[in-house]
Amino acid sequence: MKFAVIEQCGYKAIDAGVLVVARSLETLSTAWVQFAVASQLFSNLGLKVQRR
């Protein structure tokens, strides 16, 4: 129920934990975008998250 909007948009929601984890994920995404731009692969580079 809490992920309804995400799932309606066609994405699979993943609960990444408590709010404090969001700060780490935000830093990771910033680094990922900087790498994609610097390598000139921004339009072709995707992020795949694997759950174990």
N, CA, C and O atoms as a Tripos MOL2 file, in Angstrom:
@<TRIPOS>MOLECULE
protein
  208   207    52     0     0
PROTEIN
NO_CHARGES

@<TRIPOS>ATOM
      1 N           0.8110   -1.1920    0.0000 N.3       1 MET1
      2 CA          0.0000    0.0000    0.0000 C.3       1 MET1
      3 C           0.8590    1.2620    0.0000 C.2       1 MET1
      4 O           0.5480    2.2230   -0.7040 O.2       1 MET1
      5 N           1.9450    1.2670    0.7910 N.am      2 LYS2
      6 CA          2.7610    2.4750    0.8610 C.3       2 LYS2
      7 C           3.5750    2.7050   -0.4120 C.2       2 LYS2
      8 O           4.0910    3.8030   -0.6200 O.2       2 LYS2
      9 N           3.6980    1.6920   -1.2610 N.am      3 PHE3
     10 CA          4.4440    1.8330   -2.5050 C.3       3 PHE3
     11 C           3.5350    1.9170   -3.7180 C.2       3 PHE3
     12 O           4.0010    1.7550   -4.8450 O.2       3 PHE3
     13 N           2.2700    2.1640   -3.5150 N.am      4 ALA4
     14 CA          1.2880    2.1270   -4.6050 C.3       4 ALA4
     15 C           1.6450    3.0720   -5.7470 C.2       4 ALA4
     16 O           1.5460    2.6830   -6.9110 O.2       4 ALA4
     17 N           2.0530    4.2870   -5.4490 N.am      5 VAL5
     18 CA          2.3630    5.2610   -6.5000 C.3       5 VAL5
     19 C           3.5520    4.7980   -7.3310 C.2       5 VAL5
     20 O           3.5380    4.9100   -8.5570 O.2       5 VAL5
     21 N           4.5760    4.2790   -6.6680 N.am      6 ILE6
     22 CA          5.7660    3.7790   -7.3680 C.3       6 ILE6
     23 C           5.3880    2.6300   -8.2970 C.2       6 ILE6
     24 O           5.8040    2.5990   -9.4550 O.2       6 ILE6
     25 N           4.6120    1.7010   -7.7950 N.am      7 GLU7
     26 CA          4.2350    0.5350   -8.5830 C.3       7 GLU7
     27 C           3.2820    0.8940   -9.7180 C.2       7 GLU7
     28 O           3.3120    0.2550  -10.7700 O.2       7 GLU7
     29 N           2.4340    1.9060   -9.5250 N.am      8 GLN8
     30 CA          1.5460    2.3630  -10.5980 C.3       8 GLN8
     31 C           2.3330    2.9800  -11.7480 C.2       8 GLN8
     32 O           1.8600    3.0070  -12.8840 O.2       8 GLN8
     33 N           3.5140    3.4680  -11.4610 N.am      9 CYS9
     34 CA          4.3750    4.0520  -12.4990 C.3       9 CYS9
     35 C           5.1890    2.9800  -13.2210 C.2       9 CYS9
     36 O           5.9570    3.2960  -14.1300 O.2       9 CYS9
     37 N           5.0320    1.7240  -12.8290 N.am     10 GLY10
     38 CA          5.7190    0.6360  -13.5120 C.3      10 GLY10
     39 C           7.0390    0.2290  -12.8910 C.2      10 GLY10
     40 O           7.7700   -0.5730  -13.4720 O.2      10 GLY10
     41 N           7.3610    0.7670  -11.7170 N.am     11 TYR11
     42 CA          8.6110    0.4190  -11.0430 C.3      11 TYR11
     43 C           8.3460   -0.5810   -9.9330 C.2      11 TYR11
     44 O           7.2250   -0.6780   -9.4330 O.2      11 TYR11
     45 N           9.3680   -1.3210   -9.5480 N.am     12 LYS12
     46 CA          9.2660   -2.2260   -8.4220 C.3      12 LYS12
     47 C           9.8720   -1.5280   -7.2080 C.2      12 LYS12
     48 O          11.0550   -1.1850   -7.2010 O.2      12 LYS12
     49 N           9.0660   -1.3280   -6.2060 N.am     13 ALA13
     50 CA          9.5230   -0.6240   -5.0020 C.3      13 ALA13
     51 C          10.3550   -1.5460   -4.1270 C.2      13 ALA13
     52 O          10.0520   -2.7300   -3.9820 O.2      13 ALA13
     53 N          11.4000   -0.9900   -3.5530 N.am     14 ILE14
     54 CA         12.2550   -1.7250   -2.6330 C.3      14 ILE14
     55 C          12.3740   -0.9090   -1.3580 C.2      14 ILE14
     56 O          12.7560    0.2600   -1.4010 O.2      14 ILE14
     57 N          12.0540   -1.5050   -0.2420 N.am     15 ASP15
     58 CA         12.2060   -0.8370    1.0450 C.3      15 ASP15
     59 C          13.6840   -0.9110    1.4210 C.2      15 ASP15
     60 O          14.1970   -1.9900    1.7170 O.2      15 ASP15
     61 N          14.3660    0.2320    1.4090 N.am     16 ALA16
     62 CA         15.8050    0.2710    1.6650 C.3      16 ALA16
     63 C          16.1370    0.4810    3.1390 C.2      16 ALA16
     64 O          17.3040    0.6320    3.4990 O.2      16 ALA16
     65 N          15.1340    0.4900    3.9720 N.am     17 GLY17
     66 CA         15.3870    0.6250    5.4040 C.3      17 GLY17
     67 C          14.9210    1.9540    5.9510 C.2      17 GLY17
     68 O          14.1060    2.6470    5.3430 O.2      17 GLY17
     69 N          15.4420    2.2920    7.0880 N.am     18 VAL18
     70 CA         15.0390    3.5080    7.7900 C.3      18 VAL18
     71 C          15.5340    4.7570    7.0610 C.2      18 VAL18
     72 O          16.3980    4.6780    6.1880 O.2      18 VAL18
     73 N          14.9820    5.8920    7.4280 N.am     19 LEU19
     74 CA         15.2760    7.1420    6.7400 C.3      19 LEU19
     75 C          16.7590    7.5040    6.7420 C.2      19 LEU19
     76 O          17.2340    8.1280    5.7930 O.2      19 LEU19
     77 N          17.4900    7.1330    7.7690 N.am     20 VAL20
     78 CA         18.9170    7.4670    7.8320 C.3      20 VAL20
     79 C          19.6860    6.8260    6.6700 C.2      20 VAL20
     80 O          20.7260    7.3440    6.2620 O.2      20 VAL20
     81 N          19.1920    5.7190    6.1400 N.am     21 VAL21
     82 CA         19.8290    5.0560    4.9970 C.3      21 VAL21
     83 C          19.7230    5.9270    3.7470 C.2      21 VAL21
     84 O          20.5780    5.8510    2.8650 O.2      21 VAL21
     85 N          18.6920    6.7440    3.6670 N.am     22 ALA22
     86 CA         18.4900    7.5950    2.4910 C.3      22 ALA22
     87 C          19.6820    8.5050    2.2360 C.2      22 ALA22
     88 O          20.0140    8.7740    1.0810 O.2      22 ALA22
     89 N          20.3210    8.9750    3.2760 N.am     23 ARG23
     90 CA         21.4850    9.8610    3.1070 C.3      23 ARG23
     91 C          22.6180    9.1500    2.3710 C.2      23 ARG23
     92 O          23.2750    9.7460    1.5170 O.2      23 ARG23
     93 N          22.8450    7.8850    2.6970 N.am     24 SER24
     94 CA         23.8880    7.1120    2.0100 C.3      24 SER24
     95 C          23.5110    6.8540    0.5610 C.2      24 SER24
     96 O          24.3590    6.9430   -0.3270 O.2      24 SER24
     97 N          22.2450    6.5330    0.3150 N.am     25 LEU25
     98 CA         21.7950    6.2830   -1.0510 C.3      25 LEU25
     99 C          21.8730    7.5530   -1.8900 C.2      25 LEU25
    100 O          22.1730    7.4930   -3.0830 O.2      25 LEU25
    101 N          21.6050    8.6940   -1.2780 N.am     26 GLU26
    102 CA         21.6950    9.9710   -1.9950 C.3      26 GLU26
    103 C          23.1360   10.2340   -2.4310 C.2      26 GLU26
    104 O          23.3700   10.6740   -3.5570 O.2      26 GLU26
    105 N          24.0900    9.9730   -1.5640 N.am     27 THR27
    106 CA         25.5030   10.1480   -1.8910 C.3      27 THR27
    107 C          25.9200    9.2040   -3.0120 C.2      27 THR27
    108 O          26.6460    9.5990   -3.9240 O.2      27 THR27
    109 N          25.4620    7.9630   -2.9440 N.am     28 LEU28
    110 CA         25.7740    6.9870   -3.9890 C.3      28 LEU28
    111 C          25.2160    7.4310   -5.3360 C.2      28 LEU28
    112 O          25.9010    7.3230   -6.3530 O.2      28 LEU28
    113 N          23.9970    7.9220   -5.3550 N.am     29 SER29
    114 CA         23.4040    8.3330   -6.6310 C.3      29 SER29
    115 C          24.1220    9.5430   -7.2140 C.2      29 SER29
    116 O          24.2660    9.6460   -8.4320 O.2      29 SER29
    117 N          24.5700   10.4530   -6.3690 N.am     30 THR30
    118 CA         25.3310   11.6080   -6.8600 C.3      30 THR30
    119 C          26.6380   11.1470   -7.5110 C.2      30 THR30
    120 O          26.9950   11.6200   -8.5890 O.2      30 THR30
    121 N          27.3420   10.2370   -6.8660 N.am     31 ALA31
    122 CA         28.5890    9.7090   -7.4310 C.3      31 ALA31
    123 C          28.3210    8.9780   -8.7450 C.2      31 ALA31
    124 O          29.1050    9.0820   -9.6890 O.2      31 ALA31
    125 N          27.2060    8.2340   -8.8050 N.am     32 TRP32
    126 CA         26.8580    7.4870  -10.0080 C.3      32 TRP32
    127 C          26.6220    8.4270  -11.1890 C.2      32 TRP32
    128 O          27.0990    8.1670  -12.2940 O.2      32 TRP32
    129 N          25.8980    9.5060  -10.9640 N.am     33 VAL33
    130 CA         25.6170   10.4660  -12.0300 C.3      33 VAL33
    131 C          26.9070   11.1510  -12.4710 C.2      33 VAL33
    132 O          27.1180   11.3470  -13.6670 O.2      33 VAL33
    133 N          27.7660   11.5150  -11.5330 N.am     34 GLN34
    134 CA         29.0350   12.1490  -11.8980 C.3      34 GLN34
    135 C          29.8950   11.2150  -12.7400 C.2      34 GLN34
    136 O          30.5280   11.6570  -13.6990 O.2      34 GLN34
    137 N          29.9270    9.9420  -12.3990 N.am     35 PHE35
    138 CA         30.6680    8.9600  -13.1940 C.3      35 PHE35
    139 C          30.0830    8.8560  -14.5980 C.2      35 PHE35
    140 O          30.8220    8.8280  -15.5820 O.2      35 PHE35
    141 N          28.7610    8.7980  -14.6880 N.am     36 ALA36
    142 CA         28.0960    8.6560  -15.9820 C.3      36 ALA36
    143 C          28.3800    9.8510  -16.8830 C.2      36 ALA36
    144 O          28.6180    9.6790  -18.0780 O.2      36 ALA36
    145 N          28.3580   11.0500  -16.3300 N.am     37 VAL37
    146 CA         28.6200   12.2530  -17.1150 C.3      37 VAL37
    147 C          30.0930   12.3060  -17.5250 C.2      37 VAL37
    148 O          30.4080   12.5920  -18.6800 O.2      37 VAL37
    149 N          30.9930   12.0320  -16.5790 N.am     38 ALA38
    150 CA         32.4310   12.1030  -16.8660 C.3      38 ALA38
    151 C          32.8580   11.0810  -17.9140 C.2      38 ALA38
    152 O          33.7770   11.3370  -18.6930 O.2      38 ALA38
    153 N          32.1980    9.9260  -17.9360 N.am     39 SER39
    154 CA         32.5590    8.8900  -18.8960 C.3      39 SER39
    155 C          31.8200    9.0320  -20.2250 C.2      39 SER39
    156 O          31.9920    8.2220  -21.1350 O.2      39 SER39
    157 N          30.9960   10.0760  -20.3210 N.am     40 GLN40
    158 CA         30.1970   10.3750  -21.5170 C.3      40 GLN40
    159 C          29.2670    9.2120  -21.8820 C.2      40 GLN40
    160 O          28.9360    9.0070  -23.0500 O.2      40 GLN40
    161 N          28.8630    8.4720  -20.8770 N.am     41 LEU41
    162 CA         27.9350    7.3630  -21.0770 C.3      41 LEU41
    163 C          26.5850    7.6320  -20.4110 C.2      41 LEU41
    164 O          25.7890    6.7150  -20.2070 O.2      41 LEU41
    165 N          26.3360    8.8990  -20.0760 N.am     42 PHE42
    166 CA         25.1510    9.2410  -19.2940 C.3      42 PHE42
    167 C          23.8650    8.6900  -19.8920 C.2      42 PHE42
    168 O          23.0300    8.1440  -19.1700 O.2      42 PHE42
    169 N          23.6990    8.8260  -21.1940 N.am     43 SER43
    170 CA         22.4390    8.3820  -21.8040 C.3      43 SER43
    171 C          22.3320    6.8580  -21.9210 C.2      43 SER43
    172 O          21.2360    6.3300  -22.1120 O.2      43 SER43
    173 N          23.4500    6.1540  -21.8100 N.am     44 ASN44
    174 CA         23.4450    4.6900  -21.9680 C.3      44 ASN44
    175 C          23.6890    3.9280  -20.6680 C.2      44 ASN44
    176 O          23.6670    2.6970  -20.6480 O.2      44 ASN44
    177 N          23.9200    4.6620  -19.5930 N.am     45 LEU45
    178 CA         24.3150    4.0210  -18.3410 C.3      45 LEU45
    179 C          23.1130    3.8780  -17.4240 C.2      45 LEU45
    180 O          22.4180    4.8550  -17.1440 O.2      45 LEU45
    181 N          22.8730    2.6850  -16.9640 N.am     46 GLY46
    182 CA         21.7530    2.4250  -16.0590 C.3      46 GLY46
    183 C          22.2540    1.8510  -14.7560 C.2      46 GLY46
    184 O          23.3770    1.3560  -14.6660 O.2      46 GLY46
    185 N          21.4250    1.9230  -13.7710 N.am     47 LEU47
    186 CA         21.7600    1.3810  -12.4610 C.3      47 LEU47
    187 C          20.8980    0.1580  -12.2150 C.2      47 LEU47
    188 O          19.6700    0.2430  -12.2480 O.2      47 LEU47
    189 N          21.5290   -0.9720  -11.9700 N.am     48 LYS48
    190 CA         20.7950   -2.1940  -11.6970 C.3      48 LYS48
    191 C          21.0810   -2.6020  -10.2550 C.2      48 LYS48
    192 O          22.2310   -2.7850   -9.8540 O.2      48 LYS48
    193 N          20.0310   -2.7340   -9.5120 N.am     49 VAL49
    194 CA         20.1590   -3.1390   -8.1140 C.3      49 VAL49
    195 C          19.7760   -4.6060   -8.0090 C.2      49 VAL49
    196 O          18.7190   -5.0210   -8.4840 O.2      49 VAL49
    197 N          20.6280   -5.3680   -7.3940 N.am     50 GLN50
    198 CA         20.3470   -6.7930   -7.2250 C.3      50 GLN50
    199 C          20.1120   -7.0740   -5.7410 C.2      50 GLN50
    200 O          20.8790   -6.6610   -4.8720 O.2      50 GLN50
    201 N          19.0310   -7.7870   -5.4940 N.am     51 ARG51
    202 CA         18.7320   -8.1750   -4.1340 C.3      51 ARG51
    203 C          19.1270   -9.6260   -3.9350 C.2      51 ARG51
    204 O          18.9040  -10.4540   -4.8180 O.2      51 ARG51
    205 N          19.6960   -9.9410   -2.8130 N.am     52 ARG52
    206 CA         20.1160  -11.3080   -2.4970 C.3      52 ARG52
    207 C          19.3040  -11.8380   -1.3460 C.2      52 ARG52
    208 O          19.5030  -12.9770   -0.9230 O.2      52 ARG52
@<TRIPOS>BOND
     1     1     2 1
     2     2     3 1
     3     3     4 2
     4     3     5 am
     5     5     6 1
     6     6     7 1
     7     7     8 2
     8     7     9 am
     9     9    10 1
    10    10    11 1
    11    11    12 2
    12    11    13 am
    13    13    14 1
    14    14    15 1
    15    15    16 2
    16    15    17 am
    17    17    18 1
    18    18    19 1
    19    19    20 2
    20    19    21 am
    21    21    22 1
    22    22    23 1
    23    23    24 2
    24    23    25 am
    25    25    26 1
    26    26    27 1
    27    27    28 2
    28    27    29 am
    29    29    30 1
    30    30    31 1
    31    31    32 2
    32    31    33 am
    33    33    34 1
    34    34    35 1
    35    35    36 2
    36    35    37 am
    37    37    38 1
    38    38    39 1
    39    39    40 2
    40    39    41 am
    41    41    42 1
    42    42    43 1
    43    43    44 2
    44    43    45 am
    45    45    46 1
    46    46    47 1
    47    47    48 2
    48    47    49 am
    49    49    50 1
    50    50    51 1
    51    51    52 2
    52    51    53 am
    53    53    54 1
    54    54    55 1
    55    55    56 2
    56    55    57 am
    57    57    58 1
    58    58    59 1
    59    59    60 2
    60    59    61 am
    61    61    62 1
    62    62    63 1
    63    63    64 2
    64    63    65 am
    65    65    66 1
    66    66    67 1
    67    67    68 2
    68    67    69 am
    69    69    70 1
    70    70    71 1
    71    71    72 2
    72    71    73 am
    73    73    74 1
    74    74    75 1
    75    75    76 2
    76    75    77 am
    77    77    78 1
    78    78    79 1
    79    79    80 2
    80    79    81 am
    81    81    82 1
    82    82    83 1
    83    83    84 2
    84    83    85 am
    85    85    86 1
    86    86    87 1
    87    87    88 2
    88    87    89 am
    89    89    90 1
    90    90    91 1
    91    91    92 2
    92    91    93 am
    93    93    94 1
    94    94    95 1
    95    95    96 2
    96    95    97 am
    97    97    98 1
    98    98    99 1
    99    99   100 2
   100    99   101 am
   101   101   102 1
   102   102   103 1
   103   103   104 2
   104   103   105 am
   105   105   106 1
   106   106   107 1
   107   107   108 2
   108   107   109 am
   109   109   110 1
   110   110   111 1
   111   111   112 2
   112   111   113 am
   113   113   114 1
   114   114   115 1
   115   115   116 2
   116   115   117 am
   117   117   118 1
   118   118   119 1
   119   119   120 2
   120   119   121 am
   121   121   122 1
   122   122   123 1
   123   123   124 2
   124   123   125 am
   125   125   126 1
   126   126   127 1
   127   127   128 2
   128   127   129 am
   129   129   130 1
   130   130   131 1
   131   131   132 2
   132   131   133 am
   133   133   134 1
   134   134   135 1
   135   135   136 2
   136   135   137 am
   137   137   138 1
   138   138   139 1
   139   139   140 2
   140   139   141 am
   141   141   142 1
   142   142   143 1
   143   143   144 2
   144   143   145 am
   145   145   146 1
   146   146   147 1
   147   147   148 2
   148   147   149 am
   149   149   150 1
   150   150   151 1
   151   151   152 2
   152   151   153 am
   153   153   154 1
   154   154   155 1
   155   155   156 2
   156   155   157 am
   157   157   158 1
   158   158   159 1
   159   159   160 2
   160   159   161 am
   161   161   162 1
   162   162   163 1
   163   163   164 2
   164   163   165 am
   165   165   166 1
   166   166   167 1
   167   167   168 2
   168   167   169 am
   169   169   170 1
   170   170   171 1
   171   171   172 2
   172   171   173 am
   173   173   174 1
   174   174   175 1
   175   175   176 2
   176   175   177 am
   177   177   178 1
   178   178   179 1
   179   179   180 2
   180   179   181 am
   181   181   182 1
   182   182   183 1
   183   183   184 2
   184   183   185 am
   185   185   186 1
   186   186   187 1
   187   187   188 2
   188   187   189 am
   189   189   190 1
   190   190   191 1
   191   191   192 2
   192   191   193 am
   193   193   194 1
   194   194   195 1
   195   195   196 2
   196   195   197 am
   197   197   198 1
   198   198   199 1
   199   199   200 2
   200   199   201 am
   201   201   202 1
   202   202   203 1
   203   203   204 2
   204   203   205 am
   205   205   206 1
   206   206   207 1
   207   207   208 2
@<TRIPOS>SUBSTRUCTURE
     1 MET1         2 RESIDUE 1 A MET
     2 LYS2         6 RESIDUE 1 A LYS
     3 PHE3        10 RESIDUE 1 A PHE
     4 ALA4        14 RESIDUE 1 A ALA
     5 VAL5        18 RESIDUE 1 A VAL
     6 ILE6        22 RESIDUE 1 A ILE
     7 GLU7        26 RESIDUE 1 A GLU
     8 GLN8        30 RESIDUE 1 A GLN
     9 CYS9        34 RESIDUE 1 A CYS
    10 GLY10       38 RESIDUE 1 A GLY
    11 TYR11       42 RESIDUE 1 A TYR
    12 LYS12       46 RESIDUE 1 A LYS
    13 ALA13       50 RESIDUE 1 A ALA
    14 ILE14       54 RESIDUE 1 A ILE
    15 ASP15       58 RESIDUE 1 A ASP
    16 ALA16       62 RESIDUE 1 A ALA
    17 GLY17       66 RESIDUE 1 A GLY
    18 VAL18       70 RESIDUE 1 A VAL
    19 LEU19       74 RESIDUE 1 A LEU
    20 VAL20       78 RESIDUE 1 A VAL
    21 VAL21       82 RESIDUE 1 A VAL
    22 ALA22       86 RESIDUE 1 A ALA
    23 ARG23       90 RESIDUE 1 A ARG
    24 SER24       94 RESIDUE 1 A SER
    25 LEU25       98 RESIDUE 1 A LEU
    26 GLU26      102 RESIDUE 1 A GLU
    27 THR27      106 RESIDUE 1 A THR
    28 LEU28      110 RESIDUE 1 A LEU
    29 SER29      114 RESIDUE 1 A SER
    30 THR30      118 RESIDUE 1 A THR
    31 ALA31      122 RESIDUE 1 A ALA
    32 TRP32      126 RESIDUE 1 A TRP
    33 VAL33      130 RESIDUE 1 A VAL
    34 GLN34      134 RESIDUE 1 A GLN
    35 PHE35      138 RESIDUE 1 A PHE
    36 ALA36      142 RESIDUE 1 A ALA
    37 VAL37      146 RESIDUE 1 A VAL
    38 ALA38      150 RESIDUE 1 A ALA
    39 SER39      154 RESIDUE 1 A SER
    40 GLN40      158 RESIDUE 1 A GLN
    41 LEU41      162 RESIDUE 1 A LEU
    42 PHE42      166 RESIDUE 1 A PHE
    43 SER43      170 RESIDUE 1 A SER
    44 ASN44      174 RESIDUE 1 A ASN
    45 LEU45      178 RESIDUE 1 A LEU
    46 GLY46      182 RESIDUE 1 A GLY
    47 LEU47      186 RESIDUE 1 A LEU
    48 LYS48      190 RESIDUE 1 A LYS
    49 VAL49      194 RESIDUE 1 A VAL
    50 GLN50      198 RESIDUE 1 A GLN
    51 ARG51      202 RESIDUE 1 A ARG
    52 ARG52      206 RESIDUE 1 A ARG
